[in-house]
Each structure stands twice: as C-alpha cells, then as structure tokens.
Amino acid sequence: MIGTIVNVATIIIGSVAGSVFKKGLKESYQDILMQAMGLVAAALGINAIASYLPESKYPVLFIVSLALGGVIGQKLNIEERFKKLVSRFSKGNLAEGLSTAILLFCVGTMSILGPIESAMRGNHTYLYTNAILDGVTSIVFAATFGIGIIWSAVFLFFWQGSIYLMANILSDFLTPELLNETSIVGGTLILCAGISILGIRNFKTINLIPALLIPVLFIGIKNIFGI
C-alpha cells in the first residue's frame, strides 16, 4: 500500500503547509481563494460530466441515481450529521470545504484504479500522480478552510485501503462501464460542491453522496442476472 501511504502523506503535508500559510492571509485573500476553489471544483465537475456522459450506455442512469441517492441521503440526514460532527472540532465553514475535498480526493478514476493497479500489478504510477495533485490541492484548501482539511487524508486512507485489500474481488467488477457511470455522478456532485462554495446555490451535496451507490447496484444486478 505504498502508493496510498504516499498519497495520504502528501495530503497531510499539504494541509499543514496550507494552514500555516492561512495564518498570514488577510480575509480578502481568503475570500478570493475560496472563490478560486469553487471555480476549480465546478470546472472539474463539468469536465468529468462532459468527458464521461457521451460514453454512457445508460444516459438516464445518473438522473435516477441522483434522485434516489438524494432521497436516501435526505432520509438519513447525512449532511446535518456530518456538520454536527465537524462542528465539534472546528467552527466556520470547514464542513463545506472538507466535504468538497473528500469528493475531489476520493471520487476519481485515479483514486479507484490506483489501488487496484498497485495491488494487482505493483504499479504505483496512478497513485503517485494522484498524490502530487492531491498535495497541491490540499495546500490551497487548507489555506482557505483551515487545518481541518487534514481529515480528508483519513477518509482517503480507508477508501483506497479498502479497494486495495479487495482488489482481487473488485478487479473483475470495476469494469470501464461502472467507472464511467460513477464518474458522471461523481462529476455532478463535485460541480454541486463548487456551486455551493461560490455561493450561487447551496446544495446539500453530502445528502447526494448515496447516489454513487446506485450505478454500482444497477450494474451489479445487471451482471448477476445477465440483463
């Protein structure tokens, strides 16, 4: 799991560096950084949707996924629970930044394929590349939202670690078809997070996270029953 450990380490280092940088920033600079992060998240989300939607075999699936996932998330009240948990450790808008960071770090092709390549072929290239990108991103996020962004490293460790340990089982299941469909949903969630940070519209992005499970269930059932 050396690749995942390196990825986690870069986020930790980046978060610490960004939080130190934040202390010397005036509020006006923190505001412009927050706007920049909102634009980055929105752009990455749009790019993911534009890249993967044309390749989708089920173009309506992401709509159904967001609808069902949103209902499930709202019923479980995930966002409020998450905000209450984060508020125990920090004040301000950390919950918004942390949820966006987790989405950016965990919901991506490299973050899924990386652990599989590492486990099955000993190829850490995806994870090393991902580590560099996440490290730079965590610096800016921590400079904007504070040291609490470091908790995203914990989520990433368990996310990639779980995929790594289950690679022999998941390697057959994580088909290009599944990655494509989940990437569309993930891109939409990242876009929502970006719009929320920009203050254009406050989406309950965390309540929409269960939407990521719908393509997994759909394609899993489809493969099992040979539909």
Secondary structure, 3 states (H helix, E strand, C coil): CHHHHHHHHHHHHHHHHHHHHHHCCCHHHHHHHHHHHHHHHHHHHHHHHHHHHHHCCCCCHHHHHHHHHHHHHHHHCHHHHHHHHHHCCCCCCHHHHHHHHHHHHHCCHHHHHHHHHHHHHCCCHHHHHHHHHHHHHHHHHHHHHCHHHHHHHHHHHHHHHHHHHCHHHHHHHCCHHHHHHHHHHHHHHHHHHHHHHHCCCCCCHHHHHHHHHHHHHHHHHHHHHCC
